[in-house]
Amino acid sequence: MTYPFLNRLRVIESSAFIAAPLAGLTLAQFGADVIRVDMIGGGIDYARMPRMPGGRSLYWTGLNKGKRSVAIDLRRSAGRELVQALATAPGPDAGVLLTNIGTPWLAHDVLASRRADAISCTIQGNADGSTAVDYTVNCATGYPAVTGGGSRERPVNHALPAWDIACAYQAAFAVVAAVDHRRRTGAGAQLRLALSDMAFTTLSHLGVLAEAELLDQERPSIGNHLYGAFGRDFATADGQRVMIAAISAGQWKALVAACDAAPAVAELARATGLDFADEAQRFEARDALAELLEPWFATRSQAEVAAVLDAHKVCWGPYRTVRELLATDARVSMANPVFERLHTPGIGEHLAAGAAVRAPAMAREATPPAALLGSHTDEVLHEVLGLDSSAIGRLHDAGVVAGPDADPSQRP
Amino acid sequence: MTYPFLNRLRVIESSAFIAAPLAGLTLAQFGADVIRVDMIGGGIDYARMPRMPGGRSLYWTGLNKGKRSVAIDLRRSAGRELVQALATAPGPDAGVLLTNIGTPWLAHDVLASRRADAISCTIQGNADGSTAVDYTVNCATGYPAVTGGGSRERPVNHALPAWDIACAYQAAFAVVAAVDHRRRTGAGAQLRLALSDMAFTTLSHLGVLAEAELLDQERPSIGNHLYGAFGRDFATADGQRVMIAAISAGQWKALVAACDAAPAVAELARATGLDFADEAQRFEARDALAELLEPWFATRSQAEVAAVLDAHKVCWGPYRTVRELLATDARVSMANPVFERLHTPGIGEHLAAGAAVRAPAMAREATPPAALLGSHTDEVLHEVLGLDSSAIGRLHDAGVVAGPDADPSQRP
């Protein structure tokens, strides 16, 4: 569902994959009029897995709901000229390009020559223009050597495209900050955001780089333990697993009380000389503490465990597969107002999320589902560029633009 | 380094751990005047690991650079009154609270009763107010069952606090969108963002929820393979590892050419009847394709591999530990303009990152290092609340506020 925060700010998105489309979705969910421009027949991400039996991508339609779709032959100069015109059309709530396509014809100076206060946000792999994706950046962050019991020799990749996601929200932030700045000063902005910079700056913010530089040490590879305090997964009697976190002193106290472990924990403190009120000392004794707590979990069903942990306000969560999550967790259902049901063309009806942010005083509108490619070609060309129906007809005849009938899912 | 985009927008941050502080840092890096308010002596995150030998936290100082610090006794009503006054002080570029502390005295209606157009952004664990942290949310996303060869029975946690990071940037975005909205309409905004909503909405955007609902299937657990195309880690002759991604058709073509693998790949296509120009069919044959490419990597040093892959513009990256990254990668060095060197009190001099976003036309200022707690107590009380030195003196005498001498690192 979408909020009216951004006053229909018009954003032209020429993009592929995750980071730029998710940035566009984020803007759309806050009320931007995001117009995604795609190659006629779809760009390189249009058929990304998972796909419906009919071929339409659940990945693409997930990332491109809430937007309008224009299909243009981006290889031809007449098509490129249309994209430039869309991105630089006048109006205080227009003149914004979001892209991850580092092509000269979408370069900032090209846009600025048509609209001096243009805002462009270009997401890159590396800042030098070379290609990188989440996986080929993450491998350099050090995390694979400390994930899942991995090591330098046997690194473990994350499955979540975490850097793409971070990049998306950072880009959406930068665009809105630049729009606000333009509203006050009249100045446009060229914004560039490299996935590798996103990852490596985050390492600085989390203290990871300073740790390596100043303490000359690497994070230990500690499996499912959390770093720097106490937390780990535990198996229950009925074959389920739960994750426990005791980061604050209060969380630790709650956990010890819930598991009836005060005497045993005190004994361990005596034996080791450690003070478990200090998170770093809990971390130091993590294996012994986990071993001490294991039997409590192993002799109870997940339901019993849940009841006791909740009663003590322990910070914990169950492990679930995605189907289990959907089947059992009210947080992922229509009982949660951030979700709605969409009917996406070529896909069917399904649960879908609006913005994660709740703004209780502001009404949300239903999210338009991801459109067939080119569904809004004609209305956008008319509304934004003022083209009349005969001009639009000529562009269709010349194959420069296309409507939804050219969507691959509409092929016989 | 900080950009002047946000015109010294004053944000009062009362926070702990990662999501809210990183949101505040993001705002600060774009030019907000972020004033972090902490309990005298430090909040529950002030000593988070890793720590310097003297006790100061590299985690806390990484997340709280670029901000001013005010130390207040938050347990006392006089202290709480000061925080409310700071968060609701007048001015078009003020009146913003960022917090993850769900306490009644920081509730939105309390602020709105003092300043009708107040903006508050409250980050929560779960939307019902119950506690959750990155780890106790991630376990429910399904990712641990498909990370690092994990399973439902042996889940693998990620080590990167990915949901905290996503939450931070999403929150910074929401704050700036609300500020822009207030500038146009005069209306304030109550924003709430739950970590669990952040995770579960992302599952929707990536198509993961729709896949489970409509196709009734779970993602496969595929180790270091990437999902939906071809990509995996490979060992080189000198004991190094590289990650290869061939998501687009162009990336695949480049990889096959670089590895001199065209005949063998064509033979495999014939034998299997698969068309490797289609990413889904590359994914289907991922094991056979990886096996076929392994010897090429295994018989070359990483340097040789790198030279050939770069010459063919293959999308790849080396695995590194953090120390290796710092020692060898120019992307994490003063050669990269997003980095600078800071001298942080109690820490020393070290590399630190500004915003990942590059805005070539806009000058950046040096980031102020993370301050000792309370370093800006007096100046903020004077500047924002107009208190004179005798009024400030009385607050010190009463123990309601403190200066940097009360920072734990200054204790003898």
Interface residues (C-beta under 8 A of the other chain):
Chain A: P4 F5 L6 N7 F17 I18 L22 L25 T26 F30 I44 A47 R48 M49 P50 R51 M52 S57 L58 Y59 W60 T61 G62 L63 G125 N126 A127 S130 T131 A132 V133 Y135 T136 V137 N138 C139 A140 T141 G142 Y143 P144 A145 V146 T147 G148 G149 G150 R152 E153 P155 V156 N157 H158 A159 L160 P161 A162 I165 A166 C167 Y169 Q170 A171 A172 F173 A174 V176 A177 A178 V179 D180 H181 R183 R184 A189 Q190 L191 R192 L193 A194 S196 D197 M198 F200 T201 T202 L203 S204 H205 L206 G207 V208 L209 A210 E211 A212 E213 L214 L215 D216 Q217 E218 R219 G223 N224 L226 Y227 G228 A229 G231 D233 G239 R241 V242 M243 I244 A245 I247 S248 A249 Q251 E279 A280 F283 K313 C315 W316 G317 P318 Y319 R320 T321 V322 R323 E324 L325 L326 D329 R331 V332 N336 V338 F339 I347 G348 H350 L351 A352 A353 G354 A355 A356 V357 R358 A359 P360 A361 M362
Chain B: P4 F5 L6 N7 F17 I18 L22 L25 T26 F30 I44 A47 R48 M49 P50 R51 M52 S57 L58 Y59 W60 T61 G62 L63 G125 N126 A127 S130 T131 A132 V133 Y135 T136 V137 N138 C139 A140 T141 G142 Y143 P144 A145 V146 T147 G148 G149 G150 R152 E153 P155 V156 N157 H158 A159 L160 P161 A162 I165 A166 C167 Y169 Q170 A171 A172 F173 A174 V176 A177 A178 V179 D180 H181 R183 R184 A189 Q190 L191 R192 L193 A194 S196 D197 M198 F200 T201 T202 L203 S204 H205 L206 G207 V208 L209 A210 E211 A212 E213 L214 L215 D216 Q217 E218 R219 G223 N224 L226 Y227 G228 A229 G231 D233 G239 R241 V242 M243 I244 A245 I247 S248 A249 Q251 E279 A280 F283 K313 C315 W316 G317 P318 Y319 R320 T321 V322 R323 E324 L325 L326 D329 R331 V332 N336 V338 F339 I347 G348 H350 L351 A352 A353 G354 A355 A356 V357 R358 A359 P360 A361 M362
